[in-house]
Amino acid sequence: MDSKKRSRKIWRPMAIVCVWLVCNWSTAIHADQPNVVILLADDLGWGAVSYHADWAETPHIDKLASEGVELDRFYVAPMCTPTRAGLMTGRYPIRFGLARAVIPPQRNFGLPVEERTLADALGKVGYKHRGIFGKWHLGHHQAKWHPLARGFTHFEGHYNGAIDYFDLTRDGERDWHVNYEPSKKQGYATDLITDAACEFIATAASDEAPYFCYVPFNAPHSPFQAKPEDVARYAKDGKPKNADVYRAMVWSMDQGIGKILEAIDASGEADNTQVWFLSDNGGVGQFPANNQPLHGSKLTTFEGGVRVPACVRWPTKWKGGRKLENTVGYIDVLPTVLASAGVDPAKGEIEGRELDGVSLCGLLEETESDFPERDWYSYHGQNGADKETIAIKTPDWKLVIIGPDVRGGALTKQHQTHLYKMPDDLLEKHNLAQQQPKVVDQLFKKLQQYRSLQPDDAITTFRVGAKGFKPWKDWRMEPPASK
């Protein structure tokens, strides 16, 4: 027999066996991996969910929290871009220069391409469909910062924050896109986000591979704009106040979340779909009920600025109907999702870019009874180095410093110093700084070390470059040149 024909006869059945093994191994992994849906509200305060207070109405968020695990002490950054950056990377955003301020329209800055994103990591372990629907806010001047360049396979939404909810513009130019292309879709932003996410879930669920769906709503962030029928639900005498419109926006977002949960149910895969809900920071302070009873609001490092409503539901693996009071937060989402997908969260780390977050799987599975409390850091410096706020929460204390950059040396009269006993004083009512100078000194040194992590090329303060800035047509980002 010809040697070439002989080798074909020998290798063909072996190749078939190999293909069968690979396909079935892949299917087995997919069967164990959850679909992952992350629902992110924008500026939703502690008191703006109705399972905490009766000020606003959030029946679908409430249901998700009651069916899943309520994360009662879930912490984020004091403002949106840093939270989104930490959520995507599992790392404190101060490490890569994205903690000080948000990315405003004029800023040529983005999530560094050297950072691994959750979408990147899931794409390498079988998550074929990875969609984002809503507000990106992690860089819009260069294509290297586009969601499709950061691990996602589909994008519909807006690059900037604070777009107009009805005409979908920011600074006079439409900011609505499908993948790289500007879109002419019309509608209320919250509804467009909801519809796109539902369509994606229906399509992705028809595939055997698991999917990742990230839904960063822009609601209820300003501008305060709601549909007339929703405003009528809250306005008295037909004269709505901003607080009425805000609550209408919350209601509309909650209705959208209800539709997304219905889409998950309709897919037949609800039991093996891991659904997270959280806000990106505390609510704005102009509505007193927004964050009550917590102290502070968005852009502060008090509890009202960084402790937010949050929950997660995964019926197949994590027993619902529980409330956890452990300190957890936004940097823990990536390692938890990866671990739940059967992946070592540290695998794929780049040297020098190790995770700050930890997997919560043991805690959520109730197999880890002694989950350790960690030092937890918060920072905001958007208005300049003389008006920063920085905080550390330990198992026993929380120190908040407001004033000049703490790297300048010792505390001065220009600094406001707040020290609270934890967890006894989560409402931050009793400032013990003067009674506990040794504790203040010890924690202040930790804050200085944390603040020193910020690189020299970090994002600048908010208004730099704003004067005279003119946006380009449709905020278009050209796709990278084909190779």
Residue pairs with C-beta under 8 A, 6 or more apart in sequence:
26 126
27 208
29 125
29 126
29 342
30 126
30 208
30 209
30 210
32 342
33 125
33 126
33 127
33 210
33 340
33 341
33 342
34 210
34 272
34 273
34 274
34 314
34 316
34 317
34 340
34 341
35 204
35 205
35 210
35 211
35 212
35 213
35 264
35 269
35 272
35 273
35 274
36 122
36 127
36 210
36 211
36 212
36 213
36 273
36 274
36 276
36 337
36 341
37 201
37 212
37 213
37 214
37 215
37 260
37 264
37 273
37 274
37 275
37 276
38 87
38 213
38 214
38 215
38 216
38 275
38 276
38 278
38 333
39 215
39 217
39 257
39 260
39 275
39 276
39 277
39 278
40 84
40 87
40 134
40 214
40 215
40 216
40 217
40 277
40 278
40 279
40 280
41 217
41 219
41 220
41 253
41 277
41 278
41 279
41 280
41 309
42 80
42 135
42 161
42 216
42 217
42 218
42 219
42 220
42 221
42 279
42 280
43 80
43 220
43 221
43 222
43 279
43 280
43 281
43 282
43 283
43 284
43 298
44 220
44 250
44 253
44 279
44 283
44 308
44 309
45 279
45 282
45 283
45 284
45 287
45 290
45 291
45 297
45 298
45 304
45 308
46 52
46 282
46 283
46 290
46 291
46 292
46 293
46 294
46 304
46 307
46 308
46 309
47 53
47 55
47 56
47 283
47 289
47 290
47 291
47 292
47 293
47 294
48 55
48 56
48 58
48 220
48 246
48 247
48 250
48 283
48 289
48 290
48 309
49 56
49 58
49 61
49 62
49 65
49 309
50 56
50 57
50 58
50 59
50 61
50 62
51 58
51 61
51 62
51 65
51 66
51 70
51 309
52 309
53 289
53 292
55 247
55 289
55 290
55 292
56 247
56 250
56 251
57 247
57 250
57 251
57 254
58 250
58 251
58 254
59 254
59 258
60 254
60 255
60 257
60 258
60 261
61 254
61 257
61 277
61 309
61 311
63 261
64 257
64 261
64 275
64 277
64 311
64 313
65 277
65 309
65 311
66 320
66 321
67 313
67 315
67 320
67 321
68 275
68 311
68 312
68 313
68 314
68 318
68 320
69 311
69 312
69 313
69 318
69 319
69 320
69 322
69 323
69 324
69 364
70 310
70 311
70 322
70 323
70 324
71 278
71 310
71 311
71 312
71 324
71 328
72 323
72 324
72 325
73 307
73 324
73 325
73 326
73 327
73 328
73 423
73 426
74 278
74 307
74 308
74 309
74 310
74 328
74 329
74 330
75 306
75 307
75 308
75 327
75 328
75 329
75 330
75 376
75 378
75 393
76 83
76 86
76 278
76 279
76 280
76 281
76 306
76 308
76 329
76 330
77 83
77 86
77 93
77 99
77 280
77 281
77 306
77 330
77 378
77 379
77 380
78 281
78 282
78 298
78 299
78 300
78 301
78 305
78 306
78 378
78 379
78 380
78 389
79 101
79 102
79 280
79 281
79 298
79 299
79 380
79 382
80 102
80 135
80 137
80 161
80 221
80 280
80 281
81 93
81 98
81 101
81 102
81 103
81 137
81 138
81 161
82 93
82 94
82 98
82 99
82 102
83 280
83 281
83 330
84 136
84 137
84 138
84 216
84 280
85 93
85 96
85 98
85 111
85 115
85 138
86 92
86 93
86 330
86 331
86 357
87 118
87 330
87 331
87 333
87 334
88 111
88 115
88 117
88 118
88 119
88 138
88 150
88 334
89 96
89 111
89 115
89 116
89 117
89 118
89 331
89 334
90 118
90 331
90 332
90 333
90 334
90 335
90 345
90 355
90 356
90 357
91 115
91 331
91 353
91 354
91 355
91 356
91 357
92 99
92 331
92 356
92 377
92 450
92 453
93 99
94 100
94 377
94 379
94 450
94 451
94 453
94 454
94 458
95 353
95 356
95 453
95 455
96 111
96 112
96 114
96 115
96 455
97 109
97 112
97 454
97 455
97 457
97 458
97 459
98 109
98 111
98 138
98 458
98 459
99 379
99 380
99 381
99 454
99 458
100 379
100 380
100 381
100 382
100 454
100 458
100 459
100 460
100 461
101 381
101 382
101 459
101 460
101 461
101 462
102 137
102 161
102 382
102 462
103 109
103 110
103 137
103 138
103 139
103 140
103 459
104 462
104 463
104 466
105 140
105 160
105 170
105 171
105 466
105 469
105 471
106 464
106 465
106 466
106 469
107 141
107 459
107 460
107 464
107 465
108 141
108 142
109 139
109 141
109 459
110 138
110 139
110 140
110 141
110 142
110 144
110 145
111 117
111 138
111 139
111 145
111 150
113 144
113 145
113 149
113 150
114 350
114 353
115 353
116 348
116 349
116 350
116 353
117 150
117 151
118 151
118 212
118 214
118 333
118 334
118 337
118 338
119 130
119 132
119 147
119 150
119 151
119 152
119 212
119 214
120 150
120 151
121 151
121 334
121 338
121 343
121 348
122 130
122 151
122 212
122 337
122 338
122 341
123 130
123 151
123 153
124 348
125 338
125 341
125 342
125 343
126 209
126 210
127 209
127 210
127 211
127 212
127 341
128 153
128 204
128 207
128 209
128 210
128 211
129 153
129 154
129 200
129 203
129 204
129 207
129 209
129 211
129 212
130 151
130 152
130 153
130 154
130 211
130 212
130 214
131 152
131 153
131 154
131 155
131 156
131 196
131 197
131 200
131 204
131 211
131 212
131 213
131 214
132 147
132 152
132 154
132 155
132 156
132 157
132 214
132 215
132 216
133 155
133 156
133 157
133 193
133 196
133 197
133 200
133 213
133 214
133 215
133 216
134 157
134 158
134 193
134 214
134 215
134 216
134 217
134 218
135 157
135 158
135 160
135 161
135 163
135 216
135 217
135 218
136 147
136 155
136 157
136 158
136 159
136 216
137 159
137 160
137 161
137 216
138 145
138 150
139 145
139 146
139 159
140 146
140 159
140 160
140 475
140 477
141 477
142 477
143 149
143 180
143 477
143 478
143 479
143 480
144 480
146 155
146 180
146 477
146 479
147 155
148 154
148 155
148 179
148 180
148 479
149 480
152 214
154 179
154 200
155 177
155 178
155 179
156 177
156 178
156 179
156 183
156 192
156 193
156 196
157 176
157 177
157 193
157 196
157 216
158 168
158 170
158 175
158 176
158 177
158 189
158 218
158 475
159 175
159 177
159 475
159 477
160 170
160 175
160 475
161 170
161 218
161 221
162 170
162 218
162 221
162 222
162 223
163 169
163 170
163 175
163 176
163 189
163 218
164 170
164 223
164 225
165 188
165 189
165 190
165 218
165 219
165 223
165 225
165 226
165 249
166 188
166 189
166 225
167 174
168 174
168 175
168 176
168 185
168 189
168 192
169 175
170 471
170 475
171 469
171 471
172 471
173 471
173 472
173 473
173 474
173 475
174 182
174 474
174 475
175 474
175 475
176 182
176 183
176 185
176 192
177 183
177 475
177 477
178 185
180 476
180 477
180 478
180 479
182 474
182 475
182 476
185 192
187 195
188 227
188 252
189 218
189 219
190 217
190 218
190 219
190 249
190 252
190 253
190 256
191 252
191 256
193 215
193 217
193 218
193 256
194 255
194 256
194 257
194 259
194 260
197 213
197 215
197 260
197 263
198 259
198 260
198 262
198 263
200 211
200 213
201 211
201 213
201 260
201 263
201 264
201 267
202 263
202 266
202 267
204 211
204 213
205 211
205 267
205 268
205 269
210 341
215 260
216 280
217 253
217 256
219 249
219 250
219 252
219 253
220 246
220 249
220 250
220 253
222 284
224 242
224 245
224 246
224 249
225 245
225 249
226 245
226 248
226 249
226 252
227 248
227 252
230 248
230 249
230 251
230 252
231 240
231 244
231 245
231 248
232 238
233 248
233 251
234 240
234 244
234 245
234 247
234 248
234 251
235 241
235 244
236 244
240 248
242 286
242 287
243 287
243 289
246 287
246 290
257 277
261 275
264 270
264 273
264 275
267 273
270 315
271 315
271 316
272 314
272 315
272 316
273 314
274 312
274 313
274 314
274 337
274 340
275 312
275 313
275 314
276 310
276 311
276 312
276 333
277 309
277 310
277 311
277 312
278 308
278 309
278 310
278 311
278 330
279 308
279 309
279 310
280 308
281 298
281 299
281 305
281 306
281 308
282 290
282 291
282 294
282 296
282 297
282 298
282 300
282 304
282 305
282 306
282 307
282 308
283 290
283 291
283 297
283 298
283 304
284 290
284 297
284 298
285 291
285 296
285 297
285 298
285 304
290 297
291 297
291 304
291 305
293 427
294 302
294 303
294 304
294 307
294 426
294 427
294 428
295 302
295 303
295 304
295 427
295 428
295 429
296 302
296 303
296 304
296 305
296 428
297 304
297 305
298 305
299 305
299 380
299 382
299 389
300 306
300 380
300 389
301 378
301 379
301 380
301 389
301 390
301 391
301 400
302 391
302 400
302 418
302 428
303 426
303 427
303 428
305 378
305 380
306 378
306 391
307 426
312 318
312 364
313 320
314 340
314 364
317 340
317 364
317 365
318 364
318 365
319 366
324 363
324 364
325 423
326 363
326 371
326 373
327 373
327 374
327 376
327 393
328 360
328 363
329 357
329 376
330 357
331 355
331 356
331 357
332 357
332 358
332 359
332 360
333 357
334 345
334 355
334 357
335 345
335 355
335 357
335 358
335 359
335 360
336 357
336 359
336 360
336 361
336 364
338 344
338 345
338 359
339 345
339 359
339 361
340 361
345 355
345 359
346 354
346 355
349 355
358 374
360 371
362 368
362 371
363 371
373 394
373 395
375 392
375 393
375 394
375 446
376 392
376 393
376 394
377 390
377 391
377 392
377 393
377 447
377 450
378 389
378 390
378 391
378 392
378 393
379 388
379 389
379 390
379 391
379 450
379 451
380 388
380 389
380 390
381 387
381 388
381 389
381 405
381 461
382 461
382 462
383 461
383 462
384 461
385 404
385 405
386 403
386 404
386 405
386 414
387 402
387 403
388 402
388 403
388 404
388 405
388 406
389 400
389 401
389 402
390 400
390 401
390 406
390 447
390 450
390 451
391 398
391 399
391 400
391 401
391 447
392 398
392 399
392 443
392 446
392 447
392 450
393 422
394 422
394 443
395 422
396 421
396 422
397 419
397 420
397 421
397 422
397 436
397 439
397 443
398 418
398 419
398 420
398 422
398 428
399 417
399 418
399 419
399 433
399 439
399 440
399 443
399 444
399 447
400 416
400 417
400 418
400 419
400 420
401 411
401 415
401 416
401 417
401 418
401 444
401 447
402 415
402 416
402 418
403 412
403 414
403 415
403 416
404 412
404 414
404 415
405 451
406 415
406 444
406 447
406 448
406 451
407 448
407 451
407 452
411 417
411 440
411 444
417 433
417 440
418 428
418 431
418 433
419 431
419 432
419 433
419 436
419 439
419 440
419 443
420 428
420 430
420 431
420 432
421 430
421 432
432 439
433 440
